[in-house]
């Protein structure tokens, strides 16, 4: 039996608006290392979105390398890491020749092929080709086959695989590619795994919306949702990345599981428990897998208050968190109230006024998504909440003139 740890979506270097999460990320990754050691894990799968940007900071890069060295037990425990939609394919694979000597395999490009051969630490790469690697660990007789599916948009897939990027072609291209690899390598004498960073759904089911912090994969030039039926039936476990919540998209015939991110990265994730997954696998048997909850990091809360006393009381009782506060008020949050709230806690990310109309008309309740609306729309919303009617054309024209002058300054 081989034990595997599945994790994903580290997003190293990610901030929560003006707040750094680096210290929390260090704690969360130390917790993952501790779990891997306590569980005596043989192999780690890191399913993409290693960094949060194409050009990560020096601190984020240093944290990755130090973490992987510890997680690999200085080369004894192999790590397979694929890139996600936040990662630069060139940047992720840059350290691969050196990292490979410690059993850390980075894979981000479908035209890359991991070299075959035995490493000094005893780990052996038995077979390899585009999108696939088969390894053997010195302490186990059974080989481990992994279909590698890093994120790639339709343009990159066309470049790598030589196919047209039409609406329904991507699913077929990838499904055919994966099935070909499974037919060639994934017999019943080894452990057959899949590591992918795409948006998977069950065919016929309506996809759930992606959280705010996950840049949508479903966009022009991106890749549409893939189906769990696109994963070959020979696969015993599909380790997925992209969704930040723990989520088993399918359990049979192929368990396809999102492990979640190690921290909550947006307020849409406020109620989620963050996890890693421990898998126990043997050839030609169903795997056992168990999510383990992570405890490190500040929790995120969305709270609504109607008076200052309740606000300050809650903030005092919850010092270690990030919070988005909606404060109900008839007009605006006055300077003294705002100052008292902001001074009471070091983790207030947003303080949003909910304007209540004293005339009994419908209240103006601003949400985070409203902040992305244009100024004219917001002005219309405000005016209607205050006056109970739409502003006339003349007033709108005056408002447009004022904001255009500000833009020219």
C-alpha positions in Angstrom: 0.0 0.0 0.0 1.2 3.5 -0.9 0.1 6.6 1.0 -0.3 9.9 -0.9 -1.0 13.4 0.2 -3.0 15.6 -2.2 -2.9 19.4 -1.8 -3.4 22.3 -4.2 -3.9 26.0 -4.7 -1.2 27.3 -2.3 -1.3 30.7 -4.1 2.0 31.7 -2.5 2.3 35.5 -2.3 -1.4 36.1 -2.4 -2.7 39.1 -0.5 -6.1 39.9 0.9 -6.4 43.4 -0.5 -3.8 45.3 1.6 -3.0 42.5 3.9 -0.1 40.1 3.4 -0.9 36.4 4.1 2.8 35.3 3.9 3.1 34.5 7.7 -0.2 32.5 7.6 1.0 30.6 4.5 4.2 29.7 6.3 2.2 28.3 9.2 -0.3 26.4 6.9 2.5 24.8 4.9 4.3 23.8 8.1 1.1 22.1 9.2 0.9 20.2 5.8 4.5 19.0 6.3 3.6 17.9 9.8 0.6 15.9 8.5 2.7 14.3 5.8 5.2 13.2 8.4 2.6 12.0 10.9 0.8 10.0 8.2 4.1 8.6 6.9 3.2 9.7 3.4 5.1 8.1 0.5 4.2 10.7 -2.3 2.8 14.2 -2.5 0.7 15.6 -5.3 0.5 19.4 -5.6 -2.3 20.1 -8.1 -1.5 23.6 -9.4 -1.8 27.3 -8.6 1.5 27.1 -6.7 2.0 30.8 -6.9 -0.6 33.6 -7.1 0.9 35.4 -10.0 3.0 34.8 -13.1 5.8 36.8 -11.5 6.0 35.8 -7.8 7.9 37.7 -5.2 11.3 36.5 -4.0 9.7 35.8 -0.6 7.1 33.5 -2.2 9.7 31.6 -4.2 11.9 31.1 -1.2 8.9 29.8 0.8 8.1 27.3 -1.9 11.7 25.9 -2.1 12.1 25.7 1.7 8.7 24.0 2.0 9.3 21.4 -0.7 12.7 20.5 0.7 11.1 19.7 4.1 8.0 18.1 2.5 10.3 15.9 0.4 12.3 14.9 3.5 15.4 16.0 1.7 14.6 13.8 -1.3 13.2 10.7 0.3 9.5 11.6 -0.5 8.8 12.4 -4.1 6.6 15.4 -5.0 4.8 15.9 -8.3 3.8 19.5 -8.8 1.8 20.8 -11.8 1.0 24.3 -12.8 -2.4 26.0 -12.6 -4.0 29.0 -14.3 -2.2 31.5 -11.9 1.2 30.0 -12.6 3.8 30.9 -15.3 4.6 27.6 -17.2 8.2 28.8 -17.7 8.7 29.9 -14.2 7.3 26.7 -12.6 9.5 24.4 -14.7 12.7 26.6 -14.4 14.1 24.7 -11.3 13.1 21.3 -12.5 16.6 19.9 -13.4 17.9 20.7 -9.9 14.7 19.8 -8.0 14.4 16.5 -9.8 17.6 15.3 -8.1 15.6 15.6 -4.8 12.6 13.8 -6.3 10.7 17.0 -6.9 9.1 16.9 -10.3 7.7 20.2 -11.7 5.4 19.8 -14.8 3.7 22.7 -16.6 4.1 22.2 -20.4 2.5 19.5 -22.4 5.5 19.4 -24.7 7.8 18.6 -21.7 9.0 15.1 -21.0 10.5 14.1 -17.7 13.8 12.3 -18.2 13.8 8.5 -17.6 16.3 7.0 -15.2 17.2 6.3 -11.6 18.0 9.1 -9.2 20.6 9.0 -6.4 17.9 8.8 -3.8 16.6 5.5 -5.3 13.5 7.0 -7.0 13.3 5.7 -10.5 11.5 7.2 -13.5 10.4 4.1 -15.4 8.5 5.7 -18.3 7.7 9.2 -19.4 6.1 11.1 -22.2 4.1 14.2 -22.8 1.5 14.4 -20.0 2.6 11.3 -18.2 5.2 9.9 -15.8 5.7 6.5 -14.2 7.9 6.2 -11.1 9.0 3.5 -8.7 9.9 4.2 -5.1 12.7 2.2 -3.5 10.6 0.9 -0.6 7.7 -0.3 -2.8 7.5 -2.8 -5.6 4.4 -1.4 -7.4 4.9 1.4 -9.9 3.0 4.6 -9.7 1.6 6.0 -13.0 0.4 9.6 -13.1 -1.4 11.3 -15.9 -0.3 15.0 -15.7 -2.8 17.6 -16.7 -1.5 21.1 -15.9 -3.7 24.0 -16.8 -3.5 25.2 -20.4 -5.9 27.4 -22.3 -7.2 26.6 -25.8 -4.4 28.4 -27.5 -1.7 26.5 -25.6 -3.5 23.2 -26.1 -3.7 23.8 -29.8 0.1 24.6 -29.9 1.0 21.5 -27.8 -1.5 19.0 -29.2 -2.0 20.3 -32.7 -5.8 20.5 -32.7 -8.3 23.2 -33.5 -9.7 25.2 -30.6 -13.4 24.9 -31.3 -16.1 25.0 -28.7 -16.5 21.3 -28.0 -13.1 20.1 -29.2 -11.1 20.7 -25.9 -12.9 18.0 -24.0 -12.4 15.5 -26.8 -8.7 16.4 -27.3 -7.9 16.0 -23.6 -10.1 12.9 -23.1 -8.5 11.2 -26.1 -5.0 12.1 -24.9 -5.6 10.8 -21.4 -7.3 7.6 -22.6 -4.4 6.9 -25.0 -1.9 7.2 -22.1 -4.1 5.0 -19.8 -4.4 2.3 -22.5 -0.6 2.3 -22.9 0.5 2.4 -19.3 -2.3 2.0 -16.7 -2.7 -1.7 -16.3 -3.8 -3.4 -13.1 -0.2 -4.1 -11.9 0.4 -0.5 -10.7 -1.2 2.4 -9.0 -2.9 4.7 -11.5 -3.4 8.4 -10.6 -4.4 11.7 -12.3 -3.2 15.2 -11.4 -5.1 18.0 -13.0 -5.9 21.7 -12.7 -9.1 22.3 -14.6 -12.8 23.0 -13.7 -14.4 19.5 -13.6 -18.2 18.8 -13.3 -20.4 15.8 -13.8 -21.8 15.9 -17.3 -25.4 17.2 -17.2 -25.0 18.9 -13.8 -25.0 22.7 -13.6 -21.6 24.0 -12.6 -21.3 25.8 -9.3 -20.1 29.4 -9.5 -16.4 29.9 -8.9 -15.4 32.0 -5.8 -14.2 35.6 -6.1 -10.6 34.6 -5.5 -10.5 32.1 -8.3 -9.9 33.8 -11.6 -12.6 32.3 -13.9 -11.3 29.6 -16.1 -14.5 29.8 -18.2 -13.7 32.8 -20.3 -12.8 33.8 -23.8 -9.4 32.2 -24.6 -9.7 29.9 -21.6 -11.1 26.4 -21.4 -14.6 25.3 -20.8 -15.5 23.0 -17.9 -14.4 19.4 -18.4 -16.4 16.3 -17.4 -15.4 13.7 -14.9 -16.3 11.2 -17.5 -13.3 12.5 -19.5 -11.0 10.9 -16.9 -10.1 7.3 -17.9 -11.8 4.6 -15.9 -8.4 3.0 -15.2 -7.6 5.9 -12.9 -8.0 5.1 -9.2 -7.9 8.7 -7.9 -8.0 12.1 -9.6 -6.2 14.8 -7.6 -7.7 18.1 -8.7 -6.8 21.8 -8.2 -8.6 25.1 -9.0 -11.6 25.1 -6.7 -10.7 26.4 -3.2 -13.2 24.3 -1.3 -12.9 20.6 -0.5 -15.2 19.0 -3.0 -15.5 15.4 -4.3 -16.9 16.0 -7.8 -17.4 12.3 -8.3 -16.8 9.2 -6.1 -17.4 6.5 -8.7 -16.1 5.0 -10.8 -13.2 7.5 -10.5 -12.9 9.6 -7.3 -12.3 13.1 -8.6 -11.5 15.4 -5.6 -10.6 19.0 -5.0 -8.5 19.1 -1.9 -9.1 22.9 -1.3 -6.6 25.7 -0.8 -4.7 25.8 2.6 -6.2 29.2 3.5 -9.4 31.1 2.8 -8.4 33.6 0.2 -11.6 35.6 -0.2 -14.8 36.3 1.8 -16.7 33.9 -0.5 -14.7 31.2 1.3 -15.5 32.5 4.8 -17.4 29.3 5.9 -15.1 26.7 4.3 -13.0 24.3 6.2 -9.6 23.9 4.5 -8.1 20.5 4.0 -5.5 18.1 2.5 -6.5 14.6 1.4 -4.7 11.4 2.4 -5.0 8.6 -0.1 -4.2 4.9 0.5 -3.8 3.1 -2.8 -3.0 -0.5 -4.0 -2.9 -1.9 -7.5 -6.3 -3.0 -8.9 -8.3 -1.9 -5.8 -10.5 1.1 -4.9 -8.5 3.7 -3.0 -9.4 4.9 0.5 -9.2 8.7 0.9 -9.8 10.9 3.8 -9.8 14.7 4.1 -7.9 16.2 7.0 -8.9 19.7 8.2 -6.2 22.4 8.4 -6.3 24.7 11.4 -3.7 27.4 10.8 -4.5 30.8 9.4 -6.9 33.6 10.2 -10.6 32.7 9.6 -12.6 35.1 7.4 -16.0 36.5 8.5 -18.7 38.6 6.9 -20.6 40.4 9.7 -23.5 42.9 9.7 -24.0 45.3 12.7 -26.6 48.0 13.4 -24.8 49.8 16.2 -21.3 50.6 17.4 -21.5 48.8 20.8 -22.3 45.4 19.2 -19.6 46.0 16.6 -16.9 46.7 19.1 -18.0 43.8 21.4 -17.7 41.3 18.5 -14.3 42.6 17.4 -13.0 42.3 20.9 -14.2 38.7 21.1 -12.6 37.8 17.7 -9.2 39.3 17.6 -7.5 36.7 15.2 -9.5 37.0 12.0 -10.1 39.0 8.9 -13.5 40.6 8.7 -15.7 42.4 6.2 -18.2 44.6 8.1 -21.5 45.9 6.8 -22.6 48.7 9.1 -26.3 49.8 8.9 -26.8 53.5 9.1 -29.4 56.0 8.0 -26.9 58.3 6.1 -23.2 57.5 6.2 -20.7 56.2 8.7 -19.6 59.3 10.6 -15.9 59.9 11.1 -15.9 59.1 14.9 -17.7 55.8 14.4 -15.4 54.8 11.5 -12.3 55.6 13.6 -13.6 53.7 16.6 -14.3 50.6 14.5 -11.0 50.7 12.5 -9.0 51.3 15.7 -10.6 48.3 17.5 -9.2 45.6 15.2 -6.2 45.0 13.0 -8.0 42.7 10.5 -10.8 44.8 9.1 -10.6 44.4 5.4 -13.8 46.2 4.3 -16.2 48.6 6.2 -19.3 48.9 4.0 -22.1 51.3 4.8 -25.7 49.9 4.4 -27.7 53.1 3.9 -31.2 52.8 5.5 -33.7 55.3 4.2 -35.4 57.1 7.1 -38.5 57.8 4.9 -39.5 54.2 4.9 -38.3 53.7 1.3 -36.2 50.7 0.4 -32.7 50.8 1.8 -29.6 51.1 -0.2 -27.5 48.0 0.6 -24.1 48.1 -1.1 -22.4 44.8 -1.6 -18.8 44.1 -2.6 -19.8 43.3 -6.2 -21.4 46.8 -6.4 -17.9 48.4 -6.1 -17.2 47.2 -9.6 -20.1 49.2 -11.1 -19.6 52.4 -12.9 -20.0 55.8 -11.2 -23.2 56.7 -13.0 -24.9 53.5 -11.9 -23.8 54.0 -8.3 -25.1 57.6 -8.4 -28.5 56.3 -9.7 -28.7 53.8 -6.9 -27.8 56.4 -4.3 -30.2 59.1 -5.6 -33.1 56.6 -5.8 -32.5 55.5 -2.2 -32.4 59.1 -1.0 -35.2 60.7 -3.1 -37.3 57.7 -4.0 -37.1 58.4 -7.7 -34.6 58.2 -10.6 -32.5 61.4 -11.2 -33.6 63.4 -14.3 -31.5 63.6 -17.4 -30.2 67.1 -16.6 -28.8 66.0 -13.2 -27.2 62.9 -14.8 -25.5 65.1 -17.4 -24.2 67.4 -14.6 -22.9 64.4 -12.7 -21.1 63.0 -15.8 -19.5 66.4 -16.3 -18.2 66.5 -12.7 -16.6 63.0 -12.9 -15.1 63.7 -16.3 -13.4 66.7 -14.9 -12.0 64.6 -12.1 -10.6 62.1 -14.5 -8.9 64.9 -16.4 -7.0 66.1 -13.3 
